Every structure is written in C-alpha cells, then in structure tokens.
Amino acid sequence: MVEAGPAPRPALCGAELEVPLVTGGQRPYVNLDYAASTPAMVAVARAVERFLPYYSSVHRGAGFKSQVATAAYEGARERLLQFFGARDGDVAIFTRNTTDAVNLLAAALPAGSSVVTFASEHHADLLPWRREGLKVTCLPVPGSPEEAVAALAGALAETAPADLFAVTGASNVTGELWPLEQLVRVAHGFGTRVLVDAAQIAPHLPLDIAALGADYLAASGHKMYAPFGAGILIGLPDWLGRLEPFLRGGGAVDFVTTDSVRWSELPARQEAGSPNVIGAVAMAVAADELQRYGMDRVWDEESAMAGALRAGLAAIPGVSVYAMWPRATERTGVISFNLEGWQHSLVAAVLSAEYGIGVRHGCFCAHPLMLHLLSVPDSGAEEIRARLAQGDRSAVPGAVRASIGLGTSRSDVAYFLGAVAELARRGPQIHYELDPSSGDHVPALLPEWARARAAELVSVASPGY
Ligand SMILES: Cc1ncc(COP(=O)(O)O)c(C=O)c1O
C-alpha cells in the first residue's frame, strides 16, 4: 500500500501576482505583510464559492438553503472550538475581528472589575479596557520574559483580586512570544482570568487553549488566511452570558413586547443581527487546511525562515532590528527595523516602488511599545501630539516591519535582504516626496506608464461598482 505523503503547503490567492516597478517592467510581488493581513487560501476561496449558492438566512429560515447555511455556520463554530482546543462548556462567539472580540469581553466584565495588562500590547488589547467601570493597571514593557512573569506576580499581589489579565501571544512588532504558560499559572494563582490575544499566533503555531489553561482567546480570520470579515472570541460563558447583548437587536432575543425583552442564551445572545456566515465558514476551512498541513510544521518552517530573515537583516550595515528581549529566541516571523539615515516611510515606499516588496511601516497600532523601543522621551511624545494637532503625521516615529507566512519562500527572504542591502548602499533610485498628511513617502515622478499600469491593475482588481 502506498502511504500518503504529508499534505502540501496550502496554496494562496494572488501568489503569482506581478506588480509594476517605477524603475521599469514588473516582477512577482513579494508579500512581507502577513502580520497585518494574510492572503486568502485558495481552498478557502473555493469553499466560499461552493457555499455561495447555499448562502441564506441562518437559524430562523425554514427553507432548505437556510438549513444548509445554519448547519454550515454552526459547524464552523464547532470546528473552530476544536481547532483552538476549547474545553467542554467554552463558548465561541463570532465577531468581526480580534478588536471586536476584545471589546465584547471588556463590556462583559462585571462592573468594577480590574484588568492588568502590559504597555506593549496592540491597541486592540490596550484600549478596550479603558472604559468606565473598569480599573486598569498597565505594566511597563518588561525587559525579559522572566521579568514579565515577575511583574505580573507583583502587580497581582498588589491589586488582588484582579479579574482579568490580558496578553498577546506574540508581539505584532517584534514577534517575541510571551511566556503564556507561566503567565497563566501566575494569574490563576491569584484567581485572575487570562485573555490571550491570539491574532499573531493563531495561524503560526499550535494553540490549545485547554492545555494552556487560558480562559479566553481572540483571533481574526483575515490574519489566518480567511479574509471574509469574521473573528472569534472563545472562552468561559458566565460573564458573556450575564452581559445584556453588546449589540441589541434581532437574533439576540427570544421574545419581545413593547415593554419587555427576553434575551437569548449564548452564543446567539452576543451575535445580534444577521451573522457573517461566509466569514465563519471561511475561517473554519482555513483552520481545516492549517490543521491538515500541521501547525507544528508551520511553526518549524516559519521559525527557520524567520531566523534567516532576522540574521540577514542584522548583518546589513546601518540596520537596527528592534527587540524587547534581545536574548529571547522564541519569535514568530515578524521583524521591525530601521535603516540609518532613511525614514521608515521612505524605506517602505522604495521597497514597494523599486522592488515590488510589500511591507508595513509606522507604529503598527502599538504606540506605547514603539515609543519604548525607539527610546522616545515624554517630551518627544508631547511634540508628536502638537505636530499631529497641526495635521502633520510625519512626526510620528516608527519602523519598517517585515512579516512572513505560508506563502513566503527562501528566495523571497533572500530577495528582500538583497533589496535592503542595496538600498542601504546606494539609496533610492528616484525621488520620493513626503506627504505630511499621511506620513507616507510617494514616488515624486511616477512614470506615466507606471501610473497607467497601476490604474489598470486597480480596475482589474476592483469589481467596478
Ligand atoms: C496582536 C494583535 N492584536 C490585535 C490585533 C487587531 O486585529 P484586528 O485588526 O483583526 O481586529 C492585531 C492586528 O494587527 C494584532 O497584531
């Protein structure tokens, strides 16, 4: 009997895309922006296409299509509970994204709750706690994973009882993995629940919420190869079940009169309005494909590539790579850097316009962490605020971020490193202008043919309505 070999790497939409270069011609696009949004898997796009004829109302429709759509939607919920290793009794609520999921949990915290977090979090896990009725302790960016664990223990000993500790699985700026197991152990020792913001780890490493012992997990479909507008919050049902619906409306109620309402139980209670069935199905198919390929394989392959990317960048003269914990070794393939003498916005613009490489620049929705990594003093923050008030975004400091995923090849990494090295050596080939209102650099003299080609590509890519 012939043994089946390991599953092939999931194919991604747009993998063959060619983009125009301002220096002439075009070349295959090198996408190094997975930390922001991943491309859709081909299997996800196909599944969505297959499902579309059956797309219909869920839960209340009596027709055949509604029954199929309801089964697909509820099946997707079950599938994602399983993918993330949820416990019996955990609830999964479909949201729009991680931001929506964290906001939902923040609203569900009992009044007067206290929340502990670190200043290094993404804004999505930093700002939802700043609301009336919650007490927030925001710990400074720790100097090492061990310091993070000690700082949490110290803070919980002082603030006890804290109701929730919220932490990311991996930094969206530096890729460093947070010591989740130890943090959960410490938090639970004080009776504090833990939310893991899994936006940056869900598609990159094996994750088992039950084994980890975390109480809640939030993730986004568009960061796990299913960009159809769904996210998820998984975890303990009690707070979420006591919260009056975060959104009020149809779907979240069992019975309404003009002066009374009987809210539904979970999960419907927190999913008012017509749900994003397509997004949920897409996310579940992506989870299937990731699992078929093997999350251990994803992690092994991506960490090897991330190591090469990191070492290669660090070896380029003039490049500074940022890290909270320079000695820590466990990192996802997210790396932020600056090139001496060139603004981050210019480096990103040149990589795109002259090399066809897509990266991100700025503060990556983690302003306090970036200010820390760039050693910006409080007076610098004042100056930035003043310039922003005048409509000048160019004062906001930042870095360039390259991030990898399933579609990244060794040759992409080599090409990117060559481009950064060449840019460090000889600078841009054309002139770029800074647009203060966006803080972006744009090619000053985009050749006419490149402008026409870009317009053509945009019209091909847009559905035209
Ligand atoms: C660590 C982390 N948390 C939360 C988010 C927010 O995700 P979304 O924009 O999908 O809500 C991001 C997005 O970059 C992230 O990197």
The ligand as an SDF file (V2000), in Angstrom:
LIG
                    3D

 16 16  0  0  0  0  0  0  0  0999 V2000
   -1.5250   41.3290   18.4220 C   0  0  0  0  0  0  0  0  0  0  0  0
   -2.7170   41.9070   17.7240 C   0  0  0  0  0  0  0  0  0  0  0  0
   -3.8690   42.0170   18.3880 N   0  0  0  0  0  0  0  0  0  0  0  0
   -4.9730   42.5050   17.8170 C   0  0  0  0  0  0  0  0  0  0  0  0
   -4.9590   42.9380   16.5280 C   0  0  0  0  0  0  0  0  0  0  0  0
   -6.1980   43.5060   15.9280 C   0  0  0  0  0  0  0  0  0  0  0  0
   -6.6660   42.6580   14.9450 O   0  0  0  0  0  0  0  0  0  0  0  0
   -7.9020   43.1040   14.0500 P   0  0  0  0  0  0  0  0  0  0  0  0
   -7.4560   44.3270   13.3260 O   0  0  0  0  0  0  0  0  0  0  0  0
   -8.1320   41.9500   13.1610 O   0  0  0  0  0  0  0  0  0  0  0  0
   -9.0270   43.3860   14.9640 O   0  0  0  0  0  0  0  0  0  0  0  0
   -3.7890   42.8710   15.7830 C   0  0  0  0  0  0  0  0  0  0  0  0
   -3.7440   43.3620   14.4000 C   0  0  0  0  0  0  0  0  0  0  0  0
   -2.7100   43.6180   13.8430 O   0  0  0  0  0  0  0  0  0  0  0  0
   -2.6330   42.3220   16.3890 C   0  0  0  0  0  0  0  0  0  0  0  0
   -1.4750   42.2170   15.7340 O   0  0  0  0  0  0  0  0  0  0  0  0
  1  2  1  0
  2  3  1  0
  2 15  2  0
  3  4  2  0
  4  5  1  0
  5  6  1  0
  5 12  2  0
  6  7  1  0
  7  8  1  0
  8  9  2  0
  8 10  1  0
  8 11  1  0
 12 13  1  0
 12 15  1  0
 13 14  2  0
 15 16  1  0
M  END
$$$$
